[in-house]
Amino acid sequence: MHADAVPILVEETAPGRPTADAVRIALLGNPNTGKSTLFNRISGLRQKTSNFPGTTLEARVTRVKAGVEGGRDGDLIDLPGVYSIELDQLESRVCREVLAGTAAPRSQPLGVPEVCVVVVDATNMARNLMLVGEVMRRRLPTVVVVNMADLAARQGVGIDDAALSEALGCEVVVACARSGQGVDNVRHAIRRARIPTPAIAVPATVEELRAWSDQMYIRGVREPEPGYGLRENTSDRVDRVLLHPVVGAAVFLAVMTGLFYVLFTLAQYPMGWIENVFGGLSESIIAAMGDGILADLLANGVIAGVGATVVFLPQICLLFFLISLLEDTGYLARAAFLMDRLLRPFGLPGHAFVPLLSSHACALPGIMACRAIPDPKQRLAAILVAPFMTCSARLPVYVMLTSLLFVDSPAYAALAFVGCYALGMVAGVVSALIARRTILRGKARPMAMELPGYKTPSLRTAFLTTVDRAKFFLKNAGTLILAISIVLWWMGSYPKVEPPQQATAIRAQAESAAESLGERPDPLPTEGHWAVVAELESEADHLEARHQQARSFTGRLGKLVEPVFAPMDWDWRICIGVMASFAAREVFVGTMSVVIAGQEEEDAANEGLIAAMRTAKRDDGVTPVFTRPVQVSLLVFFVLAMQCLPTLAVTMREAGHWKWAALQFVWMSGLAYAFAFIAYRIVASS
């Protein structure tokens, strides 16, 4: 391959998909070698992602530009981190297919790579050089990047890049991707890449490859002088604390508590700003367009639907940012190792820890994070149970129902809130155990991972990871929730019915009073005769909204399914909220505001809504709608039920078939119904 054909600079415009006329550059490496940091350093935010056919693994691709006139642009492909490309694992299979030229993200064949860039950890060279040997056996132009050279220097490890390059027969670049040191040299080395001619031929067997990597190590790496081992001993002492069954668990609990405290404390500010922005936008549309179908659709369908998605973005972004920082320090790998002891009896590996943790913000990124679980059956089990974790969308419902249950007892309300989290986690791990003993039966793959060294996290990497995940969330979740919100708006708005006589009479009374007062001020005063007019008009609006909701398609559906929930004594208005919440859980609060309180109220803890729910009566005008058994059964139901269509869509995609999403829906909803019934009977009989 001609040297001028290889790219060396990052393109300033948006990247394209892999194309046949671009140089194909495969980026490989062991886990925790900084491979993705190097990729981010080269690509910035200009990368695209796509899945390999038949897998749940993403191929991140960035377009780089030819360094000379007439040269070809290139596609840099970030492959999954693997310890060996010969293992019987999904990640290894993907790497083998890419190197063989048979992989085709987005059904567009990549072809055989023209350059392979292998990233190795400077602090663990002997182990990493085995992967270098496996790649070199493919006889492809290769560049070896010795990353984290700064950490190796602190440990007294010296890298002789010239000697190592001579031994491997290819160019070796010493770099530090976190700081950007040596990245330009990597680009130039890619341009000069050639097929390796190692001083010692790469053997064919694994046993011989271990000896070969040791020989390469001896030629190119200088061992630390006596005394540098103190740093490693310090690391070992820290590991003895963090990996201790008791002390390590306590540290883990403290770290997770701090993470969630920061998550829910800091995120509330941007969430409030987003709510105000979308609320103001809806008001502006109504003010500009007046009453009408189009204004109602835009304000209560489109804007409300987008806002319902975007409002949770701060929590999701903050969670991914904090997780990325923890992962970069090296602690997250130790937390996964620690959690392996707890999760393994339930058929889940320690790798499931991060997906389950992510699901506490939103199940969508949690399910996507299951891609890191090597074993297919364990991965599928984690996907199926991830939605049991309490996500942000459940929080408004929990606040509303616990406030209703314990009006004057905030301590009991807090305990009930914690109990909801605990119930979801227990239901998840027990469901995983059942799945692993039945439909996903198989020998559990032992968790084998190499603990990375401790290092200062990269804020840049965390930021890029957060932006990448945020874009993915908005693209995949936002569009679907928008469509669902529009459908719900239509079902709740049609068919149009005449207002009830009581509302008509009250509105006529308000109009008569307004005529007698003269010119109408804007805004209406909060005191005096005009305040009475405003109160009458508001009451008429509430009655009309309640009447319309009850006779809409949604209301008819509520009365239709009321017999299904009769064993828990749920009123048809509760059934409306429950059925609407199967699209998205947070819809339940707004639905209750309309059909119970008779007003559009967004704040779940608003005293007007809680008071209205507490005093709401059934159609007989006597029996309360929300008795204590009903309240408890509702709370249990919302903890366990699958009420998120976007989650089902992501499950279908990640699991590879619609039947797994159907199983997830049936199991979770059936479990929710059964335990809600049990909770109702226990409370009713007490």
N, C-alpha and C positions, 0 to 999 in steps of 0.2 A: 504494500500500500504506500502510495506517495505521501511524503511527510506533509506536503501542503494541503492534503485532503482532510486533515484532522483539525477540529475546531479548538480554539484556545480562549475565546472571549464569550461572555454572556450576552445574549441578544437583548436589546432594550425593549422590544415589543413583546406582546403576549406570546407564549409558546404555542407551538402547534402539536398535533398528534404525531405519533411515530409515522414517518413516511419513508418510502423506498429510496428517495434520493438523498437522504440524510445519513451521516455516519452514525452507526449504532454503537453506543458506549455503555457497557454493563458495569454497574457499581456493586461490588460484593464485599462481604466481610462477616466476621463473627458478630454475635450480639454484643452490644456495649463497647464497640470499638470506635464510635463516633462517626460511623459511615453516613448516617442521616444528617448529622451536623455538617459534614463536608458537603453533602448534597445541597443542604439549605444555604450554605455559604456560597455555593456556586450559583444556585437558582434564585435565591431571595424568595419573593412571593410569586415567581413566574413559572409555576409548575402546574401540570394537570395530573389528575389521578384517574385510573380506570382499572377494572378488575380483570384478572386473567380468566378466560372461560373455564367454567367448571370448578372455580375456586372462590374463596372469599378474600383473597389476598389482593391488595392494591398494587398497581405498578405506577409509581410516581415518575413522571417524565418531564424533563425540562429541555427546552431548545437552546442550544448554544450556537454561536455564530462563527463562521470560518475566520481564521486570523489573517488570511491573505486574500488578495483579490482573486476571484475565480475558484476559491476553495469551497468545499461543501459544508453546509451547516450540519449540526449533529444533534442527536437525541440521547441525553444522559438518562439512563434507566436505573432507578434505585430499587434494588432487589431485596427481598426479606433477609434479615440476618440469620445466618445458619452456622453451625459448628462444622458441618460437613455437607457437601452437595451430594454425597452418596447415600445418605440416610433415607430410611423409608418414612419420610415426613412430607407434608404438603409443601412446606417452604423449600425443602431440598428439591422436590420434584419441579417446582416452578423454576428454580435456578438451573436445573439440568435442561429444562425445555428452552429456556432463554439462550443458554450457551450452545444448544444444538440448533437454534434457529426455528424451533417449531411452535414457540409461544406466540399468541396473537391477542393482545389486549384490544378490546373493542372490535374483535373480529378482523383486525388488520395485522397480518403477519409482520413480525419484527425482522425476521431474517437472522442469520448468524452475526453476533457482535463483531465489529471490526476492531474494537479495543475493549480489554477487560481491565478495570481498575479495582485492585484488591486492597482494602483498607485493613491494616493490622494494628493491634494495640502494642505500643512500644514497651509497656510494662509487662507484657505476657507474650513475648515474641515466639517462644518455642511452640506454644499451643497454636498460635495463629498461623505459623508458617505451614502447618499441615493443609490448611485450606488453600494457601498459595500453591502448594504442590498439586492439589487436585485440579485447580484451574489451569495450571501450566500443562497438565497432561492433555488438555483440549487443543493445544498447539494454536493458540490465538495470541495476537499482539497483546502484551500485558504490561501494566504499570503497577508497582507496589508502593502504596502510601503508608509510611510508618507514622501513625497518628499519636497524639498525646505525648509528644516528645518532651514537653515541659514536665509532665509527671514523672517520666522515666528519669530525667535529669535530677529531679529532687530525690529520687531513690538511689542515685549513683549509678544508674544504668547508662552506658554509652553506646550509641548507635553509629557504627562506621558505615555510612550509606554507600561509599565507594566500594568497600570490600564486600558488602552484602549484594550490591548490584553485580559485581563480578562473579560472585558465587551463584546467584540466581540466573544470570544471563539476561537480565532486563533492567530497565531503569528503576531506581528506588529513590523516593522522595521523602524526606523527613519533614513533617508538618505538625501544626497544631490547629485543627479546624475551629476550635472554640474562639481563638483569638484572631484567626485568619492568617497566621504565620505559615508561609510555604504554600498557600493555596495557588498563587500565581505560578509557582514552580510545577504544581500538579497539572495545570492547564498546558504548560509548555511540554511536560513529559508525555501527556496524552498525544500531543502532536508528533512526538518522536517515537511513539510506541512501536515495538517490534516483537516478533515471535521469540520467546525466550530460548536461550542456549545455555542451560545451567552447566556449571562445572561438573556436577555429578548428576547423571540422568535420574529423572523422577521415577521411583519404583511403582509397580502396579498394585501392590498389596498394601493394606492398612498398616500391618506390622512393620514393613520395610519403610513406609512413609514416615512413621514415627522416628525411626533412626535417621532418615534423610533430613527431617526438620531439625533434629538436634545438631547435625553436621552444619547445616546452614546457619544455625544460631551461633555455633562456636566461631564461625568465620566472620560474622558481621556484628556480633554483640559483645560488649565488654561488661563483665559482671561487676557489681558494686564492690567498692572497697570495704574492708571490715569496719563496722560502725554504722554503716547505712542501714543495717538490718533493724535498728531501733525504730525507724519509721514504720516498718512492716509489723513489728511487734506491737506498736501502738494500735495499728489497725486491727490486729488480732484480738487485742484486749477489748477494743470497742465491739467487735463482733461477738465476743463472749457475753457481753451485756445484751446487745440487741437481739441475739439469737437464743437467749436463755428462755426456756419455756414459761417462766413466771415473770421475771424482770422484763424480758423482751416484750411479753404480752402487755405489761403495764405501760411500757414506753410506746408501744404501738397504739394502745388505747388513748394515751395522751396526745400523740401526734394526730390521730384521726379526729379527736375531739377538737383540737386546735384548728384543724383544717376545716371542719364543718362550721365552727364558730366564725372563722374568717369568711367562709363562703356565704353564710346566711346574714352576717353583719354587714359586710361591705357591699354585697350584691343588692341589698334593698334600696340603696340610693339610686343607682342607674335604673333599677326596675321601676322605681317611682317616677323617674324622669321620663322613661319610655311610656308609662301609663298616661302621664300628663300630656305628652306629645300626641299620642294617638287619640286620647280623649278630646284634646283641643282640635285635632284634625276633623274628628267626627262632628263636633259642634260647628266648626267652620263650614263643613259641607252642608249641614242642615240649614245654617243661617244663610248661606249663599244660594242654595237651590230650593229652599222651602220644603214643605211637605210634598211627598210624591214617591212613586215606586222607585225611581232611579236614585233619589237621595237616600231613601231607606236602604236600598241595596248597597250603595257605596259606604254609607255610615255604619250600618249594623251588620252588613254582610262582609264586604271586602276589607274595610278598615279594621273592623272588629276581629275578623279572622286573622289578618296579618299581625295585629297587635297581640292577639292571644298567643302567637308563636314567639314573636320577638321579645316579649316581656320576660321570657325565661332565658334569653340568650346571655345576660350577664352572669347568671349562676353557672351556666354551662361553660362559658369562656373562662371564668375564674377557676372552676374546677379543673379544667384541662391545663391551665397555666400552673396551678399548684402541683398537680400530679406530674407535669413535665419537670418541674424543679426538683421534686422528690426523686424522680427517676434519674435525673442527671447527677444528683449527689451520690447515688449508689444505694440509698436507703430502701427504695421501693422494691428492689430485687430481694433484699433481706426480709422485708415485710411479706413478700410473696412466699419466701421460703418458710417463714414463721407460720403463715396462714395455711400452708400445706398440711401441717399437722392437724389443724382444726377441720379443714374441708375434706381431707382424704377419706375419713369414715363415711362421708356422704356421697362419695363417688366423684368429687370435684378436686382438681389439682390447685396448687397455690397460684397458678397462672390465672385462675378465675377471680382472684382477689380484686384486681384492678377493674375488670368489667363490672363486678358487683358493686364496687365502690362508685364507679361512674354512674351507675344506674340510679343512685340516690339523687342525682341532679336531673337526669332524664334517661329513660331506658334506651333511647335511640343510640347515643354514643356508647352506652354500656354494651349493647348487643354488638355493635361494630367492633368494640375492643376485644370481643371474644376471639377475634382472628389470631390473637397471640397465643391461644391454647393449642398446643401441637396435636393432641389426640383428637380425632374427629368426633368420637362419641362423647368425650368430655366437653368438647367445644359445643356440641349440639345441646347437651344437658344444660350448660351455662346459659346458652341463648334462650332456652325455654323458660328458665326460672328467673332470669334477670328482671322482668317486669314486676316480680313480687316485691322488689326493693322499693321503698317509699320515695317516689320522685317528687319534683317540685310542683307538678300539676295537682297532686293530691293535697298539698298543704292548705289551700283555701277551703277545701271541703273539711279537712280535719279541724281547722280553726273554727269553722261554723258549727260543726256538730259537737265538738268538745265544749264550745262556749254555750251551746244550747243545753248540753247535759249538766254542766257544772257552772251555773250562772254566777253563783256567789262563792265558788271554791276554786280559785285559780291554781292552787296546788294540786288538786285532784285533776283539773283539766290538763296540767302539765304532765302528770303521771299517765293519763290516758293517751296523751300525745306520744310519749315515749313508748307506751305499750303498743301503739300502732306500728311504730318502726320495728319493734321486737317481733310482733306477730308476722309482719311481712318477711323478715329475715328467716324466722323459723319455718314458715310455710315454704320459702324458697329452697332451703337446704334439704328439708324433708321431701319435697317434690323431686329434687335432684336425686335423692337416694332411691325413691320409688322408680324413677325413670331408669337409673343405672342398674337396678335389679330386675327390670322387665324389658321394655322395648329397646333400651340402649345398653343391654348387658354386654359386658366384655371386660377383659383384664385391664385394669387401670395402668396406664403408662407411668412409671415412676418419674418424679419431677427431677430432671437433671439440668442444672444451670450453673454457670460460672459467676460467682459473686464479683462484681466489678469493684475496682478500687474507689475509695472516697475521693471526691473532687468537688471544686466549687461549681455550682450549676451555671449554665449559660442562659442569661436572660433573653438573648437573641433567639436561641433555639426554642425556648419556651414560648416566646411571642409568635414565632412562625408556626409552631405546632398549634397554638390556640387559634390563629387566623385560619389555618387550613381546616381545622375541625369546625369552626364557626361557619365558614362558607359551605361546608358539606351539610351541616345541620339545616341551615336556612334553605338550601337548594332542595334537599330531600324531604324535610319535614314541613317547611313553610308552605310549599305549593300544595301539598295534600291537605293540610289543615285549612288552607284558604278555600279549597273546593268543598270541604266538609262544612265549613261555616256558612258558605253560600247556600248549600242544600238545607242546612238547619234553618237559616233565615227564611227560605221559601216555605218550608214545612210549617214554620211558626207564624207565617204571615198570611197564608192562604188556606182555604178560600175565605174571601172577605165576607164578613157578616155585618148585619145591622147592629148598631150599639144597643145595649139593654135599655129598657124604659127608665130605670133608675138613673142611669148615666145621662140620658137625654133630658130628664127632668132637672137634674142638678146643673147641667150645662145651660139650660134655658134660664134657670134662676141666676146663674152667674152673668149671662148676657144681659138680663133685665137690670141687674144691679149695676153693671158696667155702664149701660146707657144712661142711667140716672146720675152717674158721677161725672159725665162729660168726657173730655179728651183723655185718652188712655196714656199714662206715663210709661216710660221705658228706661230702666226696669221698674217693675211694680214695687211699691213700698212694702216694707215688712210689717208695718203697723197701719191701723186705720181701716177704712172701708175697702180700699183697694187690696189690702192683705186678705180680707174675707173673700173677695172675688178670686184672687189667686188660689186660695185654699179650695174653693168650690171647683175651679177649673182643674186643679191637680187631682181632686177626688174623682171627677168625671173621667179624666185621662186614665187613672188607675183602674177604674171599673171597666172602661172600654178595653184596655189592654188585657185585663184578666178574662173578660168575656171572649175576646178574640182568640186568646191563647187556648182557652178551653174548647173552642169549636174549630180550631185549626186542624190541619192534618196531624200535627204533633199531639194536640189534645185528644183527638180521636184515637190515636195510637195508644195514649195513656190509658184511656178507658178500655181499649181492647185487651191490653196486657194486664190490667188490674187483677183479673182472676189468677194469673200466674204467681203474683206476689201476695195473694190473699193470705197464705199461711203465716206471713209476717205482719199481716194487718196493715199493709201499705195503701194509702189513699191514691186515687188516680193521679192526683197532682204530684205526689212523690214519684209515681211511675213515669210521668212525663220527664221529670228531671233525671231519673235513672236511665231511661232509654236514650235521652239526648246525650248523656255523659258517656255512652258507649263510643261516641265519636271522639270525645276528649273530656277527661274527668272534670276539668275546671268549669265546663259548661253548666254543671249542676247548680253552682251558686247563683249564676245569672238567671237560670230557669226558675229557681225557687223565689228569686226576687220578684219575678213577674207574676207567677201563678199563686204565690202565697202572700207576699207583701204588696203585690199589685203595682210595683214600681221597678224601674231599671236602677239597681243598686249594685255597684261593683265590689264594695268592701265587704268581705265575708264576716268581719267582726262588727259590722255596723249594728248598733243597738236597735235601730228601727226594724231591720230584718229579723234579728233574733227575737225581738218582742213580738213581731207579727207571727213568726213561726210558733212561738210559745203559746199564743192565744188562738191560733188558727183552728177552725172547726170544720168538721166534715159537712157533707150536704145536708145532714139532719139538723145542723145548727147547734148541736149539743156535744157530740163526741169530739175530743181533741184529735187533731191530725197527727201530732208528734207526741205520742206517749213515750215514757221512758224505754219500754221494750222496743218500740219502733226506732228510737234514736240509737240505741246500742246496736241493733241489728243493721241499721244503715251504715254505721261506722265500720263494723266488721266487714260488711259487703264491699265498701269502697277500699278497704285495705287489701282485699284479696282478688277483686274482680279485674278482668282484662277489659279496660275501658279506654282504649287508645288505638284508633285505626292506623295512624302512622307507624306505631310499634308493630302491629301485625304485618304491615307492608314491608318493614325492614326485616322482620323475622323471616318472612317468605323469601326475601332476596338472599339473606345471609345463610339461611338453612338450605336453600336450593330447591324448595318445593312448597307449594301452597298447603300441603297436608300438615306440615309442622306448625304453620300459623293457625290452621284450623284446630289442631290438637291443643295448642297453647290457649286459644280462646275458650274451647269447650272445658278444658281442665280447670283453668283459673276461674271462669264464671261459674262452673258447677261447684267448685270448692267454696266460692264466695256465697252462693245460694245456700249450700248445706250448712255452713258455719253461721251464716246470718240467721237461719232458722233455729239452730241450736241456741245461739245467743238470745234470740227473742224468747224462746221457751224458758230458758234459765231465769232471765230477768222477770218474765211475766209470772213465774211461779214463786218467786222469792218475796 
